[in-house]
């Protein structure tokens, strides 16, 4: 008999938002182990609200949100922010940025003193095609190179769940294709569950096993073939007009 694995993340009839103001209502959405989920929607639709809730930065206002994993009962996250959100003025090398992924709680000072994890950091950079950038200043790298370093930082956290926030924004088409291939390879090699936040579907859709569409104050989710069918997309856009 095939074992059914519990979801890493599950929203059940949840209201999400800030303070006492809900932005999204009745959210029912889960991330099964090994899935690759696209969180899609227009700018301002509420994708960041979903992201902040699942990362534990804000609580669900109503309903339920559960996360399970091997790190103190929670999944170990690897988070790749939009590259513009990491201030490039700091004089850090690519290696030092990637090393941030190993800093966890009380271990921080030991990491900063250079104790252990050097092999993990170098391996993470190598897996992302960024090992040769190790000694270069992060601020001197191109957009695509910075993104590879940020992905290496996420991998250095040894994640169960890789969260990508608009990872292709502001990057040329050739580099986009290379990064999409990298995401696919990393997922297969590391058996990761991946969530990718995006406001578009053209290039990414072939990677998704499931899609959560955020808009009109709600989240609709399901298998990619269903959620990105012509009829479903037309219905979603009509509802948002």
Backbone torsions as a table, in degrees:
resi	resn	phi	psi	omega
1	UNK	NA	132.2	-178.0
2	UNK	-72.2	132.2	179.4
3	UNK	-77.2	130.1	177.2
4	UNK	-95.3	117.2	-177.3
5	UNK	-84.0	139.9	176.3
6	UNK	-68.5	145.2	177.5
7	UNK	-60.7	148.0	172.4
8	UNK	-71.9	-35.6	-179.6
9	UNK	-132.1	143.5	176.1
10	UNK	-149.4	124.0	169.1
11	UNK	-101.2	134.2	178.7
12	UNK	-132.6	111.8	179.6
13	UNK	48.0	43.5	-173.9
14	UNK	-92.3	144.4	168.6
15	UNK	-108.3	129.7	-175.3
16	UNK	-120.2	142.2	179.2
17	UNK	171.4	-152.3	-171.9
18	UNK	-132.7	133.0	-178.2
19	UNK	63.7	-121.8	177.4
20	UNK	-106.4	7.9	-176.2
21	UNK	-104.0	115.3	178.5
22	UNK	-84.5	134.3	176.1
23	UNK	-97.5	-34.8	-179.1
24	UNK	-127.7	142.2	-175.7
25	UNK	-125.8	149.1	173.6
26	UNK	57.9	42.1	-176.6
27	UNK	-78.6	121.2	173.9
28	UNK	-126.0	111.5	-169.4
29	UNK	-162.3	138.4	177.9
30	UNK	-141.6	158.1	177.9
31	UNK	-120.0	109.2	179.4
32	UNK	-81.1	149.4	177.0
33	UNK	-55.5	133.4	177.7
34	UNK	85.8	-0.8	179.8
35	UNK	-83.6	160.5	175.0
36	UNK	-125.3	105.6	-169.8
37	UNK	-109.2	128.7	173.1
38	UNK	-93.6	122.9	174.2
39	UNK	-99.6	104.5	-169.0
40	UNK	-113.7	159.0	177.2
41	UNK	156.0	163.8	179.5
42	UNK	-68.8	161.9	173.5
43	UNK	-58.1	132.3	-179.6
44	UNK	85.8	2.3	-176.9
45	UNK	-75.2	-24.2	-179.0
46	UNK	124.0	10.6	-179.7
47	UNK	-61.2	-41.2	-179.7
48	UNK	-65.0	-31.6	177.8
49	UNK	-65.7	-43.4	175.7
50	UNK	-60.7	-45.6	-177.8
51	UNK	-61.4	-47.3	-178.3
52	UNK	-64.1	-34.3	179.1
53	UNK	-69.6	-46.5	-176.9
54	UNK	-70.5	-24.5	175.8
55	UNK	-82.7	-4.6	178.5
56	UNK	82.0	15.0	-178.8
57	UNK	-80.8	-29.2	174.6
58	UNK	-135.9	150.6	179.6
59	UNK	-85.8	158.9	168.8
60	UNK	-68.9	136.7	-176.8
61	UNK	-76.5	-36.5	178.0
62	UNK	-143.9	168.5	179.2
63	UNK	73.1	-153.5	-173.5
64	UNK	-128.4	144.7	168.3
65	UNK	-138.2	122.3	180.0
66	UNK	-123.4	141.9	174.2
67	UNK	-133.6	135.2	-179.7
68	UNK	-133.2	149.4	179.8
69	UNK	-177.5	-164.9	-173.9
70	UNK	-98.1	-5.9	-176.8
71	UNK	-101.8	93.3	-176.0
72	UNK	53.5	38.9	178.1
73	UNK	82.2	-3.1	-179.6
74	UNK	-116.5	154.7	175.3
75	UNK	-68.7	144.9	174.7
76	UNK	-82.5	118.6	-176.0
77	UNK	-90.3	143.8	162.7
78	UNK	-117.4	118.8	-172.0
79	UNK	-114.6	125.9	176.4
80	UNK	-112.0	105.3	-178.8
81	UNK	-76.7	168.8	168.2
82	UNK	-59.1	134.1	-170.3
83	UNK	-59.9	-27.8	-178.5
84	UNK	-68.5	-15.4	-174.6
85	UNK	-86.2	-7.0	174.5
86	UNK	-100.9	112.5	-174.4
87	UNK	-62.4	121.0	-175.9
88	UNK	-84.4	3.7	-178.1
89	UNK	-78.2	-19.8	-179.2
90	UNK	-70.4	136.4	-175.3
91	UNK	-80.4	58.7	-179.0
92	UNK	-99.8	146.7	172.9
93	UNK	-84.0	166.8	176.8
94	UNK	-59.7	-39.3	178.4
95	UNK	-61.0	-43.5	-178.7
96	UNK	-66.8	-35.8	176.4
97	UNK	-66.3	-45.6	178.8
98	UNK	-62.2	-35.2	-178.8
99	UNK	-64.8	-22.1	178.9
100	UNK	-58.5	-26.6	-178.7
101	UNK	-66.1	-18.6	-178.3
102	UNK	-92.0	-4.7	-176.1
103	UNK	-81.0	114.5	-178.8
104	UNK	-133.9	112.8	172.0
105	UNK	53.1	-125.4	-174.6
106	UNK	-72.0	-7.9	179.8
107	UNK	-81.0	-6.4	-170.9
108	UNK	-54.4	-51.5	-174.5
109	UNK	-65.4	-35.6	177.4
110	UNK	-63.6	-40.2	179.3
111	UNK	-64.3	-43.6	-178.0
112	UNK	-64.1	-26.1	177.5
113	UNK	-82.6	0.4	174.7
114	UNK	84.0	20.5	-177.8
115	UNK	-86.0	114.4	173.7
116	UNK	70.7	175.1	173.6
117	UNK	68.3	6.2	178.4
118	UNK	-64.2	-39.5	178.7
119	UNK	-64.8	-39.8	179.1
120	UNK	-62.5	-42.8	-178.7
121	UNK	-65.7	-45.9	179.9
122	UNK	-65.6	-38.7	178.7
123	UNK	-65.2	-39.6	179.2
124	UNK	-64.8	-42.8	177.1
125	UNK	-63.2	-41.4	-179.4
126	UNK	-64.0	-42.3	179.9
127	UNK	-61.7	-25.5	-179.6
128	UNK	-98.2	7.0	-179.7
129	UNK	68.2	32.2	-175.2
130	UNK	-126.3	11.7	-176.8
131	UNK	-62.5	-36.5	-178.7
132	UNK	-70.1	-10.0	179.0
133	UNK	-91.5	-1.9	-169.7
134	UNK	-47.8	-45.3	-174.2
135	UNK	-92.8	0.8	-179.8
136	UNK	-84.6	148.4	177.0
137	UNK	-69.6	134.7	-179.9
138	UNK	-56.5	-38.1	-176.8
139	UNK	-67.3	-18.1	-179.1
140	UNK	-91.8	-4.0	-175.1
141	UNK	-83.4	156.6	174.2
142	UNK	-73.8	170.4	179.9
143	UNK	-58.7	-44.6	179.4
144	UNK	-65.8	-38.2	178.3
145	UNK	-66.7	-41.8	177.3
146	UNK	-60.0	-41.0	-178.3
147	UNK	-64.9	-38.4	177.0
148	UNK	-63.0	-38.5	178.9
149	UNK	-67.2	-39.6	178.6
150	UNK	-66.7	-35.4	175.8
151	UNK	-66.6	-41.1	176.8
152	UNK	-61.0	-39.2	177.0
153	UNK	-60.2	-42.2	178.8
154	UNK	-64.9	-40.2	-179.8
155	UNK	-67.7	-30.4	179.4
156	UNK	-65.6	-16.7	175.2
157	UNK	-79.7	-1.6	-177.7
158	UNK	50.6	59.9	-169.9
159	UNK	-78.8	155.4	164.3
160	UNK	-92.2	-30.4	-175.8
161	UNK	-127.2	119.7	179.2
162	UNK	-102.4	120.8	-177.4
163	UNK	-110.9	121.0	-176.4
164	UNK	-114.6	118.1	-177.2
165	UNK	-102.6	102.9	-179.8
166	UNK	47.4	56.2	-171.9
167	UNK	-69.2	-14.9	-177.7
168	UNK	-104.2	1.7	-176.7
169	UNK	-63.6	130.6	175.0
170	UNK	71.9	19.1	-178.0
171	UNK	-117.5	142.3	-176.9
172	UNK	-65.0	159.9	-172.7
173	UNK	-60.3	-41.3	-179.4
174	UNK	-61.8	-43.9	179.3
175	UNK	-69.2	-35.3	175.6
176	UNK	-56.4	-47.8	-179.6
177	UNK	-60.9	-41.1	179.7
178	UNK	-65.5	-39.8	-179.6
179	UNK	-69.3	-39.2	177.8
180	UNK	-61.3	-40.7	176.7
181	UNK	-64.3	-39.0	178.2
182	UNK	-62.7	-45.2	179.2
183	UNK	-58.8	-43.5	-180.0
184	UNK	-62.9	-44.0	-179.4
185	UNK	-65.2	-44.8	-179.5
186	UNK	-63.1	-40.5	179.5
187	UNK	-60.5	-45.2	-177.7
188	UNK	-70.6	-42.6	-176.5
189	UNK	-70.9	-34.4	-174.0
190	UNK	-107.3	1.9	179.3
191	UNK	53.4	48.0	-177.2
192	UNK	-87.6	154.6	163.2
193	UNK	-97.5	132.2	-172.8
194	UNK	-124.9	134.5	170.7
195	UNK	-119.4	124.2	179.0
196	UNK	-118.0	119.4	176.4
197	UNK	-87.1	131.5	-178.9
198	UNK	-154.8	155.7	174.4
199	UNK	-106.3	13.4	-178.5
200	UNK	-145.3	169.4	-173.7
201	UNK	-132.8	-6.6	-169.1
202	UNK	-58.6	-54.5	-170.7
203	UNK	-91.9	-26.3	-172.1
204	UNK	-87.9	-22.4	-164.4
205	UNK	-59.1	-29.7	-177.7
206	UNK	-69.6	-16.8	178.3
207	UNK	-83.6	-25.9	-169.7
208	UNK	-75.4	132.3	168.0
209	UNK	-88.4	-30.4	179.4
210	UNK	-141.1	158.6	179.4
211	UNK	-132.5	135.9	170.2
212	UNK	-113.6	113.9	-176.4
213	UNK	-97.7	119.9	-176.3
214	UNK	-103.7	126.2	178.5
215	UNK	172.4	158.3	177.2
216	UNK	56.6	33.8	176.1
217	UNK	75.1	15.8	-178.8
218	UNK	-147.7	174.0	177.0
219	UNK	-128.2	123.1	173.4
220	UNK	-108.2	133.8	-177.9
221	UNK	-136.6	156.8	179.0
222	UNK	171.2	-178.0	177.1
223	UNK	-59.8	149.1	-175.5
224	UNK	-56.8	-44.2	-177.8
225	UNK	-58.1	-36.0	179.4
226	UNK	-76.6	-47.2	-172.8
227	UNK	-73.7	-24.0	-179.8
228	UNK	-109.0	17.7	173.5
229	UNK	-68.2	154.9	-177.8
230	UNK	-58.2	-41.5	-179.4
231	UNK	-64.5	-42.6	-179.6
232	UNK	-66.8	-43.3	-179.7
233	UNK	-62.7	-41.9	178.9
234	UNK	-62.4	-42.4	-179.8
235	UNK	-64.3	-41.4	179.7
236	UNK	-63.9	-46.2	-178.3
237	UNK	-67.4	-36.6	177.4
238	UNK	-63.7	-37.9	179.9
239	UNK	-66.8	-26.2	-176.4
240	UNK	-92.8	-5.7	179.0
241	UNK	-75.1	NA	NA
